[in-house]
Amino acid sequence: MSIRRLDHVGIIVDDLAAATAFFVALGLEADPPMIVEGEWVGRVNGLDDSHVELVTVHTPDNQGRLELTRFITPADDRGRDAAPSNRHGIRHVALVVDDIDAAVTTAREHGCDLVRDVVDYEGIYRLCYVRGPEGIIVELAEETGRGEN
């Protein structure tokens, strides 16, 4: 047995349009929205009566994909919190961008802001975390390629 590829990472959201718009503004491309429902869905995800709307956003080369999903039913009534970067579970999604300053500006235009600072990592990357829609943490990385050599 071998793994052929990582296909996608799923992110559950309440406002599918806002989450999609955020990732598209950062440079990902969106597939058309789709509805997924039926008995088979509950058999896969363990939630009876699942009825979801989802949008897949992907890198221009279609190699990296996020599946943004809004559960119509069953609803999650526990709400969400702005979990810190060290909370157990999937904490962030990393995107390599051409211009981190432009990406931060775009994030701010979508009502999002830096978790803290843009930093230089050993002359190889400029990095930051942005708290996106619904608390999704997105790492933005601009390759500088200089290194400390």
Secondary structure as UniProt FT lines:
FT   STRAND          9..12
FT   HELIX           16..25
FT   TURN            26..27
FT   STRAND          29..30
FT   STRAND          34..37
FT   HELIX           39..45
FT   TURN            48..49
FT   STRAND          51..58
FT   TURN            60..61
FT   STRAND          65..73
FT   TURN            77..78
FT   TURN            85..86
FT   STRAND          92..97
FT   HELIX           100..109
FT   TURN            110..111
FT   STRAND          113..114
FT   STRAND          119..121
FT   TURN            122..124
FT   STRAND          125..131
FT   HELIX           133..135
FT   STRAND          137..143
//
